[in-house]
Amino acid sequence: MPEISTIYKISVIAFTLFFGASGSGCPVLECWFVQEKPGHGGGFSVPMSQEKSLMFIRTEAYSEESLSALHPPADISPSRIYYMTDPAGTFCSAALNPPKGSVNKPKCEINPFMPHASMVRWASALTDSAQSPVYLQADWFSVAAQGLDEQLTLSNIMRAPSASKEPQVILSVSSKTPVVRSRLGEPVLLDCGFWVDASSPVHGSGFSVEWRYQFRGEGRLVLAYDGKNDRFAETSETGADINITGLYEKGNASLILEESQVRHSGTYICTVYLPHLLAQVAVDLEIVEPPSLSIYPSPLPLLVPGQALVVQCEASGFAPHTLDLSWEFSDADGTSRSLGQGSVTGHRQASDGTFSQSSRLELDSGKLGLGRGGEVTCVAKHDGGTRRAAATLSVIGVSAPSIEDSMAMVAVALVLYGLIKFLSWTLSSSGDCYSAGVKTCSMTPD
């Protein structure tokens, strides 16, 4: 029994040390600390410096015992090692904690952050007072991280007492759907959630949420909500909404698009404002709609050897515009072969933003070796999937007989041979009887 008791105590101590060091499963996150190089003024091109950094993460505050159990690597400067407390556990996601020895690792960047009053009108009420709270006199950092396999993206604002390396997360904004793909016309949910430290003075002082769209230099405000005054900002966007109940009860700031359109493809930025603080995450939305295919003329007319028939494949209603059109031919034996791309036209865009494109192919039985015909197929390869459209082609007046025709001709020849043989024998027997003077002649051969 004493031995069992000793083993039990050792197991409990090891268990406690392990989970104390790991912060209940939270990762040790490798990051880059990025900031402006000292001694350089402002401008459009400000030189930046980056240093390797490391964050030990826990959901509870560090104690002297828990700090002593950690062993930072020697190749990272002690000034860039942080002992972060994340009460919400947003950093403790499996997407930020790859298996040991994994080549793929999450991306992380730490930047110095300067608290400031918001300039947008739907968040300006959060900082009506011109005075800067004493609470802001500390070291502030922003952390942006991307999980493995596009499972998570998050942005946190951390506060640490001056000259301390133990920051605590004050504001956390995250999305579980950094990349979203949707079919045309379907409702879309762009995930965005936020959390505010209840022990912070900024908690309960109001918030604002903003969704902004960006694509190829174009930007527009999609939705903005002033939580302090409980009102939406006026925008030109239609069919976009958020769940107000979920916003207040769970910090659910997800954007809902009632019906996806091609113009919705792009990057959406979810920004959450607190007094003097803000954090934001980006969500990429791609509308993917495969093409509809049609072959003209329909049905295909009969093809005569020596003549050419022009067929056209029309692909319409697809997005994005990248498309690969080609032709295939299957003969009567089921053997397929490529006929090439044909003559492909440029893209045409419809009023709904979808694209159309066509391919023309000249069918010449002599040049292409189409035999007696078969099946002509138009193939469209697209991000939304591969689509096919087929039409039957018949070639008449072909000089070379098919296998079926040859077999029929042999059968007819055998029948004719048998009939001629029978008639020849019959006539020969009748002649013998007549020459012998026999009036009644048996038809049975001797």
C-alpha positions in Angstrom: 0.0 0.0 0.0 2.8 2.5 0.8 4.2 1.9 -2.8 0.7 2.5 -4.4 0.3 5.7 -2.3 3.7 7.0 -3.4 2.9 6.3 -7.1 -0.4 8.0 -6.7 1.2 11.1 -5.3 3.8 11.3 -8.0 1.0 10.9 -10.7 -1.0 13.7 -9.1 2.1 16.0 -9.0 3.0 15.2 -12.6 -0.6 15.8 -13.7 -0.7 19.2 -11.9 2.6 20.3 -13.2 1.7 19.3 -16.8 -1.6 21.1 -16.9 -0.3 24.0 -14.9 2.5 24.5 -17.5 0.3 24.0 -20.5 -2.6 26.2 -19.2 -5.3 23.5 -19.5 -4.4 22.6 -23.0 -3.5 26.1 -24.3 -0.7 26.2 -26.8 2.7 27.8 -26.6 2.5 30.0 -29.6 5.4 31.1 -31.7 4.9 34.6 -33.1 6.7 37.5 -34.8 6.9 40.7 -32.9 6.6 43.4 -35.6 7.0 47.2 -35.0 8.4 50.3 -36.7 12.1 50.7 -36.6 13.1 53.4 -34.2 14.4 56.7 -35.5 12.2 56.8 -38.6 9.5 59.3 -39.2 6.1 58.6 -40.6 5.3 58.1 -44.3 3.9 55.7 -46.7 6.8 53.4 -46.5 7.9 52.9 -42.9 10.7 50.4 -42.3 9.6 47.6 -40.0 11.5 45.2 -37.8 10.5 41.8 -36.7 11.7 39.5 -33.9 11.0 36.0 -32.9 8.6 35.9 -30.0 6.9 33.3 -27.8 3.6 33.4 -25.9 2.8 31.0 -23.0 -0.9 31.0 -22.6 -3.2 30.2 -19.7 -6.8 30.8 -18.9 -6.0 31.7 -15.3 -3.5 34.2 -13.9 0.1 33.0 -13.5 1.6 32.2 -10.1 5.2 32.0 -9.1 5.0 28.3 -9.1 3.5 28.1 -12.7 6.1 30.5 -14.0 9.0 28.6 -12.5 7.7 25.4 -14.3 8.2 27.1 -17.7 11.4 26.8 -19.7 11.6 29.4 -22.6 14.0 28.5 -25.4 17.4 30.2 -25.4 17.2 31.5 -29.0 14.4 34.0 -28.2 15.2 37.2 -26.4 13.7 37.3 -22.8 12.1 40.7 -23.7 10.0 38.9 -26.4 8.6 36.2 -24.2 5.1 36.8 -22.9 3.0 35.0 -20.3 -0.5 35.7 -21.5 -3.7 35.2 -19.6 -6.7 34.6 -21.8 -9.8 34.1 -19.6 -12.0 33.4 -22.6 -9.7 30.7 -23.9 -9.9 32.0 -27.5 -6.2 31.1 -28.0 -6.8 27.6 -26.6 -8.4 26.3 -29.8 -7.1 23.1 -31.4 -6.6 25.1 -34.6 -3.8 26.9 -32.9 -2.3 23.8 -31.2 -0.9 21.5 -33.9 0.3 18.0 -33.1 3.9 17.7 -31.8 6.3 17.5 -34.7 3.9 19.0 -37.2 5.4 20.9 -40.1 2.4 23.2 -40.5 2.1 25.8 -37.8 -0.4 28.6 -37.1 0.5 32.1 -38.0 0.9 34.7 -35.3 1.9 38.4 -35.2 2.3 40.7 -32.2 2.2 44.5 -32.6 2.4 47.4 -30.2 -1.0 49.0 -29.8 -1.9 52.6 -29.0 -5.4 53.1 -27.6 -7.2 56.0 -29.3 -10.6 57.5 -29.7 -12.7 56.2 -32.7 -13.2 58.4 -35.7 -16.3 56.7 -37.2 -19.6 58.2 -36.2 -21.3 55.0 -35.1 -18.5 54.5 -32.5 -17.7 58.2 -31.6 -20.2 58.1 -28.7 -17.9 55.6 -26.9 -15.3 58.3 -26.2 -17.4 61.4 -25.6 -15.0 62.4 -22.8 -11.9 64.2 -24.0 -9.9 62.8 -21.0 -7.8 59.7 -21.3 -8.6 57.2 -18.5 -5.8 56.2 -16.1 -6.6 52.6 -17.1 -5.0 53.2 -20.5 -1.6 54.0 -18.9 -0.1 50.6 -19.5 1.6 48.5 -22.3 -0.9 47.5 -25.0 -0.5 44.9 -27.7 -2.5 43.5 -30.5 -2.2 39.9 -31.5 -3.4 38.5 -34.9 -3.4 34.7 -35.4 -4.6 32.3 -38.1 -5.3 28.7 -37.3 -4.4 25.6 -39.3 -6.5 24.6 -42.3 -8.4 27.9 -42.3 -10.3 26.9 -39.2 -9.9 30.1 -37.2 -8.8 33.7 -37.4 -8.6 35.9 -34.3 -7.5 39.4 -33.2 -6.9 40.2 -29.6 -6.1 43.4 -27.6 -3.9 42.7 -24.6 -3.0 45.0 -21.6 0.1 44.6 -19.4 1.2 46.7 -16.5 4.1 48.9 -17.7 7.4 46.9 -18.1 5.5 43.7 -17.4 5.6 40.6 -19.6 2.3 39.2 -18.3 -0.5 40.7 -20.5 -4.1 39.9 -20.2 -6.6 39.7 -23.0 -9.1 42.6 -22.8 -10.9 42.3 -26.1 -11.0 39.3 -28.4 -12.6 39.1 -31.9 -12.6 35.8 -33.8 -14.1 34.0 -36.7 -14.5 30.2 -37.2 -15.1 30.7 -40.9 -12.2 32.7 -42.4 -13.1 31.3 -45.8 -16.6 30.8 -47.0 -17.8 29.4 -50.3 -21.5 29.6 -51.4 -23.7 28.8 -54.3 -25.6 31.6 -56.0 -28.9 32.6 -54.4 -28.2 30.8 -51.1 -28.2 32.5 -47.6 -24.7 33.1 -46.2 -23.5 33.4 -42.6 -20.1 35.1 -42.0 -19.1 34.2 -38.5 -17.7 36.8 -36.1 -17.8 36.8 -32.3 -16.3 39.0 -29.7 -15.6 38.8 -25.9 -14.7 41.6 -23.4 -13.0 41.0 -20.1 -15.7 41.6 -17.4 -13.1 42.8 -14.9 -11.9 45.6 -17.3 -13.3 49.2 -16.9 -14.2 49.2 -20.6 -16.7 46.4 -20.0 -20.3 47.8 -19.9 -19.2 51.1 -21.4 -20.8 50.3 -24.7 -19.6 48.8 -28.0 -20.1 49.2 -31.8 -19.9 46.6 -34.6 -19.0 47.3 -38.2 -18.9 45.1 -41.3 -17.0 46.5 -44.3 -16.5 45.0 -47.8 -13.3 45.2 -49.8 -12.5 43.8 -53.2 -9.9 44.9 -55.8 -9.6 48.4 -54.4 -13.4 48.8 -54.0 -14.8 49.3 -50.5 -18.2 49.9 -49.0 -19.9 49.9 -45.6 -22.2 46.9 -45.4 -23.5 47.3 -41.9 -22.8 49.3 -38.7 -24.5 49.1 -35.4 -24.1 51.6 -32.5 -24.5 49.5 -29.4 -24.4 52.5 -27.0 -27.3 54.3 -28.7 -29.0 51.1 -30.1 -29.2 52.2 -33.7 -28.0 51.2 -37.1 -26.1 53.5 -39.4 -27.6 54.2 -42.8 -26.0 52.2 -45.6 -26.9 51.5 -49.3 -26.5 47.8 -48.7 -29.7 45.6 -48.7 -30.3 42.1 -47.6 -27.6 42.2 -44.8 -28.4 41.8 -41.1 -27.1 40.7 -37.7 -28.9 38.9 -34.8 -29.3 41.6 -32.1 -30.3 39.1 -29.5 -27.2 37.0 -30.1 -25.1 40.1 -30.2 -25.9 41.1 -26.7 -26.3 37.7 -25.1 -23.3 35.9 -26.7 -21.3 38.5 -28.5 -22.4 37.0 -31.8 -21.7 39.7 -34.4 -22.1 37.4 -37.4 -23.2 38.9 -40.7 -26.2 37.4 -42.4 -26.6 37.8 -46.2 -30.2 36.8 -47.2 -29.4 35.9 -50.8 -25.8 35.6 -52.1 -25.0 37.4 -55.4 -21.9 37.5 -57.5 -21.2 41.1 -56.2 -20.9 39.7 -52.7 -17.6 37.9 -53.5 -14.7 39.6 -51.7 -13.3 40.2 -48.2 -15.5 41.2 -45.3 -13.9 42.9 -42.3 -15.7 42.6 -38.9 -14.6 45.3 -36.5 -15.6 45.6 -32.8 -15.1 49.0 -31.1 -14.8 49.6 -27.4 -13.9 52.9 -25.7 -10.3 53.6 -27.1 -10.0 50.0 -28.3 -10.8 48.1 -31.5 -10.0 44.7 -33.0 -11.0 43.2 -36.3 -10.9 40.0 -38.4 -11.3 39.4 -42.1 -13.6 36.8 -43.7 -13.2 35.9 -47.4 -16.4 35.0 -49.3 -16.4 33.4 -52.7 -19.6 32.9 -54.7 -19.1 29.7 -56.8 -21.7 28.8 -59.4 -21.0 26.1 -62.0 -22.1 26.6 -65.6 -25.1 25.4 -67.5 -24.3 23.8 -70.8 -26.2 23.6 -74.1 -25.1 22.3 -77.5 -26.4 23.8 -80.8 -27.9 22.9 -83.2 -30.1 20.5 -81.3 -30.6 17.8 -82.3 -27.5 17.5 -84.6 -28.4 17.0 -88.3 -27.1 14.1 -90.3 -23.6 14.4 -91.4 -22.6 13.4 -95.0 -19.0 12.5 -95.7 -17.2 15.3 -97.4 -19.3 18.0 -95.6 -18.5 19.8 -92.4 -20.9 20.5 -89.5 -20.3 23.4 -87.1 -21.4 22.7 -83.5 -21.4 25.2 -80.6 -21.3 24.7 -76.9 -22.7 27.5 -74.8 -21.7 27.7 -71.1 -23.7 30.3 -69.1 -24.5 31.5 -65.6 -21.2 30.6 -64.0 -18.9 32.4 -61.5 -16.1 33.1 -61.1 -15.1 33.5 -64.7 -12.3 30.9 -64.9 -13.5 28.1 -67.1 -11.9 25.4 -69.3 -14.0 24.2 -72.3 -13.1 21.1 -74.4 -14.7 18.5 -76.7 -14.8 14.7 -76.6 -16.0 12.1 -79.1 -17.2 8.5 -78.2 -17.6 6.1 -81.1 -20.0 3.2 -81.4 -17.6 0.9 -79.5 -17.6 3.4 -76.5 -14.0 4.5 -77.1 -13.5 8.1 -76.2 -10.9 10.6 -77.4 -10.4 14.3 -77.2 -11.3 16.7 -80.1 -9.5 19.7 -78.5 -10.9 23.0 -77.3 -12.3 24.2 -80.5 -12.6 28.0 -81.1 -13.3 29.5 -77.7 -14.9 33.0 -77.4 -14.2 35.6 -74.7 -16.2 36.0 -71.6 -19.5 37.9 -71.5 -21.0 39.1 -68.3 -24.7 39.3 -67.6 -26.5 41.8 -65.5 -26.5 39.5 -62.4 -22.7 39.3 -62.6 -22.5 35.7 -63.9 -20.4 34.9 -67.0 -21.0 33.1 -70.3 -18.6 31.6 -72.8 -18.9 29.4 -75.9 -16.8 27.1 -78.0 -17.3 26.3 -81.7 -16.1 23.0 -83.3 -16.0 22.0 -86.9 -17.0 18.3 -87.4 -15.5 16.8 -90.6 -15.9 13.0 -90.7 -12.9 12.6 -93.0 -10.5 14.8 -91.0 -11.6 13.7 -87.6 -12.2 10.0 -88.3 -15.8 10.0 -87.0 -16.7 6.8 -88.8 -20.4 6.2 -88.8 -20.9 8.6 -85.9 -21.2 8.5 -82.1 -21.6 10.9 -79.2 -20.1 14.4 -79.2 -19.6 15.8 -75.6 -18.8 19.3 -74.4 -16.9 19.3 -71.1 -16.7 22.4 -68.9 -14.2 22.3 -65.9 -15.0 24.9 -63.3 -14.2 25.6 -59.6 -17.8 24.6 -58.9 -17.4 21.2 -60.5 -17.2 19.6 -64.0 -20.2 19.7 -66.2 -21.0 17.7 -69.4 -23.5 18.0 -72.3 -23.7 15.4 -75.0 -25.4 15.1 -78.4 -25.7 12.2 -80.9 -24.0 12.5 -84.2 -25.0 10.2 -87.2 -22.9 9.9 -90.3 -24.6 8.5 -93.5 -23.2 7.2 -96.8 -20.0 5.9 -95.3 -18.2 3.6 -97.9 -16.6 1.2 -95.4 -19.2 -1.2 -94.0 -19.4 -1.6 -90.2 -19.0 -4.9 -88.4 -22.8 -5.3 -88.2 -23.2 -4.8 -91.9 -20.4 -7.3 -92.7 -22.1 -9.9 -90.5 -25.4 -9.3 -92.2 -23.9 -9.6 -95.6 -22.3 -12.9 -94.8 -25.6 -14.2 -93.5 -27.4 -13.2 -96.7 -24.7 -14.8 -98.8 -25.0 -18.1 -96.9 -28.8 -18.0 -97.4 -28.5 -17.3 -101.1 -25.9 -20.0 -101.5 -28.2 -22.5 -99.8 -31.1 -21.5 -101.9 -29.1 -21.7 -105.2 -27.8 -25.1 -104.1 -31.3 -26.4 -103.4 -32.7 -25.1 -106.7 -29.7 -26.6 -108.6 -30.3 -30.1 -107.0 -34.1 -29.9 -107.7 -33.6 -29.1 -111.4 -31.0 -31.7 -111.8 -33.2 -34.5 -110.3 -36.2 -33.5 -112.5 -34.0 -33.7 -115.6 -32.9 -37.3 -114.7 -36.5 -38.5 -114.3 -37.6 -37.1 -117.6 -34.8 -38.6 -119.5 -35.5 -42.0 -118.0 -39.2 -41.9 -119.0 -40.4 -42.1 -115.4 -43.7 -40.3 -115.0 -43.6 -40.1 -111.2 -40.2 -39.2 -109.8 -39.3 -39.3 -106.2 -37.7 -36.2 -104.8 -35.7 -38.2 -102.3 -32.1 -38.6 -103.4 -30.6 -42.0 -103.7 
